[in-house]
Amino acid sequence: IYQAMFQEKKPVHWDGGKDAYPVLIHDRIFAVLTLVGVQANNDPLLFILIDRFVSELQRVKLYESVQNLAITDGLTGIYVRHHLVERLEGEMERSKRLNLKLSFLMIDIDFFKHFNDEYGHLVGDVVLRQVAETIKKNIRELDFVGRYGGEEFGVGLIETDEATTLLVAERIRSAIQDSVFSAYGEKLTVSVSIGAASVSPKFDSVSAIIDGADAAMYEAKKLGRNRVCVAG
């Protein structure tokens, strides 16, 4: 039935007295509307309503695609900076209202300029994508990650206390350190420095918690890189 719809690009009648109407985006089926016990071809008004419904589904899907492009970094597939901060603002407000824990990580790839200088920007881009993917694999679905700067990533850990935040940060650091990234024939290993901050009287705003995690990340750099430091 799906093959027939894709080939015909129009309604297909099939068993049980059903009509199937493909909903297409860029010539690809993303949804199917079915009618049971009635054929729209026998009722012009019903056919008009179906056409309007299908058009509305297409409009909604296209709107979602545009919105996704606006909040997603084209290279890494994670949030862009402004949406990362917007998500953090929303979670900060919720954590205060419900008295919940909230933590933030700032992650920076060590010696990233070295990869661009020695191997070229294409290899550097692969490193960024694979580091982003490794971070995503080591956090929960409800947490969020975004590209904060060139080689910097921000991670929001929802309802996560200081002790658990440290465990998550160490898991991310270790996973990246133990990975071998393949890029244009090169086998590369990288490390990251991570700063962590959790909501507290000292870090009670979005700017404060970001600055705290950022300062802790630079402290990790100063202490030799490839480590986690917690903002105090």
C-alpha positions in Angstrom: 0.0 0.0 0.0 2.8 2.5 0.9 4.7 1.6 -2.3 1.6 2.3 -4.3 1.0 5.6 -2.6 4.6 6.7 -3.1 4.5 5.8 -6.8 1.0 7.3 -7.5 1.3 10.3 -5.2 -2.5 10.2 -4.8 -5.2 8.4 -2.8 -5.1 4.6 -2.9 -8.2 2.3 -2.4 -7.5 -0.9 -0.5 -9.2 -3.8 1.3 -11.9 -3.2 3.9 -13.4 -0.3 2.0 -10.6 2.0 3.0 -9.1 5.0 1.2 -5.5 5.9 2.1 -4.3 9.5 1.5 -0.5 10.1 1.6 0.7 13.3 3.2 3.9 14.3 1.4 6.8 16.6 2.4 9.5 17.0 -0.3 8.0 14.0 -2.2 8.3 11.8 0.9 5.4 10.3 2.8 5.5 11.4 6.5 1.9 10.5 7.4 -1.1 8.6 6.0 -4.8 9.6 6.4 -7.2 6.7 6.1 -11.0 6.7 5.7 -13.0 3.7 6.7 -16.4 2.8 5.0 -16.5 5.9 2.8 -14.7 7.1 -0.3 -14.0 10.8 -0.7 -14.5 10.6 -4.4 -18.2 10.0 -3.8 -18.5 13.2 -1.7 -16.9 16.4 -3.1 -17.3 18.2 0.2 -15.5 15.4 2.1 -12.7 15.5 -0.5 -12.3 19.3 0.1 -12.1 18.7 3.8 -9.5 16.0 3.4 -7.4 18.2 1.1 -7.6 21.0 3.7 -6.6 18.6 6.5 -3.6 17.2 4.5 -2.5 20.8 3.7 -2.6 21.7 7.4 -0.5 18.7 8.3 2.0 19.7 5.7 2.1 23.3 7.0 2.6 22.1 10.6 5.4 19.8 9.6 7.2 22.4 7.6 6.8 24.9 10.5 8.4 22.3 12.8 11.3 21.9 10.4 11.9 25.6 10.2 11.8 25.9 14.0 14.2 23.0 14.4 16.7 24.7 12.0 16.5 27.8 14.1 17.4 26.1 17.4 19.8 23.4 16.1 23.5 23.8 15.3 24.0 22.8 11.7 27.3 21.1 12.3 26.8 19.1 15.5 23.0 18.7 15.6 22.7 20.0 19.2 21.2 23.3 20.4 22.6 26.6 19.3 23.8 28.9 22.1 20.7 31.1 22.4 18.3 28.1 22.7 20.6 26.4 25.2 20.4 29.6 27.3 16.6 29.7 26.8 16.3 26.2 28.0 18.5 26.9 31.0 16.4 30.0 31.9 13.2 27.9 31.8 14.7 25.2 34.0 16.2 27.8 36.4 12.7 29.3 36.9 11.2 25.9 37.4 13.9 24.8 39.9 13.3 27.9 42.0 9.5 27.6 41.9 9.5 23.9 42.9 12.7 23.9 44.9 14.5 21.4 42.6 18.1 20.8 41.9 19.7 22.0 38.7 23.3 21.9 37.4 25.2 23.1 34.4 28.4 21.8 32.8 30.8 23.8 30.6 32.9 21.5 28.4 35.9 22.6 26.3 37.9 20.4 24.0 41.6 20.5 25.0 44.1 21.8 22.4 41.3 22.0 19.8 43.3 24.6 17.8 45.9 21.8 17.3 43.5 19.7 15.3 42.5 22.5 13.0 46.2 23.6 12.5 47.6 20.1 12.0 44.8 18.3 10.3 42.6 21.0 8.8 39.1 22.3 9.6 37.3 19.3 8.1 38.9 17.0 10.6 38.2 19.6 13.3 34.5 19.5 12.3 34.4 15.7 12.7 35.9 16.0 16.2 33.2 18.5 17.1 30.4 16.3 15.8 31.7 13.2 17.5 32.4 14.9 20.9 28.8 16.3 20.7 27.5 12.8 20.0 29.5 11.3 22.9 28.1 13.9 25.3 24.6 13.2 24.2 25.1 9.4 24.8 26.2 10.1 28.3 23.3 12.2 29.6 19.6 11.5 30.0 16.9 12.2 27.5 15.5 14.9 29.8 18.9 16.7 30.0 20.0 19.0 27.2 23.2 20.0 25.4 24.2 22.9 23.2 27.2 24.4 21.4 28.1 27.4 23.6 31.1 28.5 21.5 33.5 27.3 18.9 34.7 24.2 20.8 32.7 24.7 24.0 29.6 22.8 24.9 27.0 23.5 27.6 25.0 20.8 29.3 22.0 21.3 31.5 21.4 18.5 34.1 17.8 18.7 35.3 17.0 17.8 39.0 20.6 16.8 39.5 22.5 17.5 42.7 26.2 18.3 43.1 27.4 14.8 43.8 25.5 13.3 40.8 26.7 16.2 38.6 30.3 15.3 39.4 29.6 11.7 38.4 28.0 12.7 35.1 30.8 15.1 34.3 33.4 12.3 35.0 31.5 9.9 32.9 31.5 12.3 29.9 35.2 13.1 30.4 36.1 9.5 30.6 34.0 8.5 27.6 35.6 11.2 25.4 39.1 10.3 26.6 38.6 6.6 25.8 37.1 7.2 22.3 39.0 7.0 19.1 37.5 9.3 16.5 37.9 8.5 12.8 38.2 11.5 10.5 39.3 11.4 6.9 41.7 8.5 7.5 43.0 9.8 10.8 42.5 8.1 14.1 42.3 10.7 16.8 42.0 10.9 20.6 40.9 14.0 22.4 40.3 15.1 25.9 38.0 17.7 27.5 38.1 20.0 30.5 34.9 20.3 32.3 33.6 22.9 34.8 30.4 22.2 36.9 28.1 24.4 38.9 24.9 23.7 40.7 22.1 26.0 41.8 22.9 27.5 45.2 22.6 30.9 46.9 25.8 31.8 45.0 24.6 30.5 41.7 21.0 31.6 41.7 20.7 33.0 38.2 21.4 31.8 34.7 24.3 34.1 34.2 25.8 33.2 37.6 25.6 29.4 37.0 27.1 29.8 33.5 29.9 32.0 34.8 30.5 29.6 37.7 30.8 26.6 35.4 33.0 28.6 33.0 35.4 29.6 35.7 35.6 26.0 37.0 36.3 24.9 33.4 39.3 27.3 33.2 40.5 26.1 36.5 40.5 22.6 35.1 42.6 23.9 32.2 45.1 25.5 34.6 45.4 22.3 36.6 46.5 20.3 33.5 43.4 19.7 31.4 41.4 16.5 31.0 39.7 16.9 34.3 36.6 18.1 36.1 36.5 21.0 38.5 33.5 22.1 40.5 32.6 25.7 41.1 32.7 26.6 44.8 
